Amino acid sequence: MADAPRRKPTLDEVAERAGVSRSAASRVLNNAPHVRSDKREAVQRAIRELDYVPDTTARALATSRRNAAALVISGETPSIFADPFFARVIVGASAALEEAGLHLMLCLAASDRSRRRLEELLRARGVDGVLLMAVRENDPVLHIAGGTELPVVFGGRPVGYEPPWYVDVDNVGGARRATEHLIGRGRSRVVMICGPLDSQVSRARHRGYREAMILAGLEPLPPEYGTFARPTGAAAMAGLLERHPDLDGVFAANDNMAADALRALREAGRTVPGDVAVVGFDDLDIAKITEPPLTTVHQPIEALGREMARLLVRLVAGEEPNSLILPTELVTRAST
């Protein structure tokens, strides 16, 4: 009786033998450049030891190009479309992808269903790579991004995770300059309206505020928190006025909340900048039309989207680019 044919080893077994993830083993198999040399050697050794032969049909599918990139935004859909920040990121990313001949596919990953569809899209390699925005601490999208064999470029860095490739802005430095500006205007009771605690952007900007206060010999005061959306800025401002009625300066973690804080101060009978000086962050269009116009930290939002896309295009092309941190700049207007 003839011996039964020996079962062919699988890619999962190669990954297990090499001590790497399945996605890392696949990237080595497809000769992708973005793999550490020690992992590459371990996978190649496991392939030899197991006598692994890849499925040529599957490999051809894996290496084919779709000429498209997914921009994935993790967050609640209504707040995303209400925030002009994301619109400007999309404009920048779309322009850079178009230059490279790639289409932009917008994916909103706010629900379990939308995340399942995203996972299916990436598993089927329906795009060449992923741009990922607004990721929070312990976000389910992180698991999806970690499981794909496609290159992923993050916009910003999530709490507790340092992605291989990202484009960020100098949030700490920008927040420090904003607070130093308020202190330089003679303000000593400076408070802050933070964004959500599960956002690295919020934490970085709060860190910049604290650093500036401590370096100036002033006490950093406990912040109030919003969601980055406009309605939450007024509630946070009211809370700060109640806890610190002698406050004379406010740094808000974005312009949306700063605009609402200006309204709350006006309703409370405080003049700006006479009684209270206010600084925001982002330099959105709303900063120019508030009453008074808002001093803010300019971050290059369209450049953020553009540089994310350019980084992804280089990864898709097999290059090994470095991550990037973009500078910020204080824009002085009448609110200080």
DADASUL-V284138 format. One line per field, one symbol per residue. burial: 1 if it has 9 or more other ideal C-beta (glycine too) atoms within 8 Angstrom, else 0. Layout:
burial: ???
This chain:
burial: 000000000010111011010011111111010110001101111110010100000010010000011111111000110010110111111111110101011011110001101110110011111111111110101101101111111111111000101111111111111111111010101111111100111111111111111100010010111101100111111111100100111111111111111111110001011001111111110110010111111111111111111111111100000011010101101011
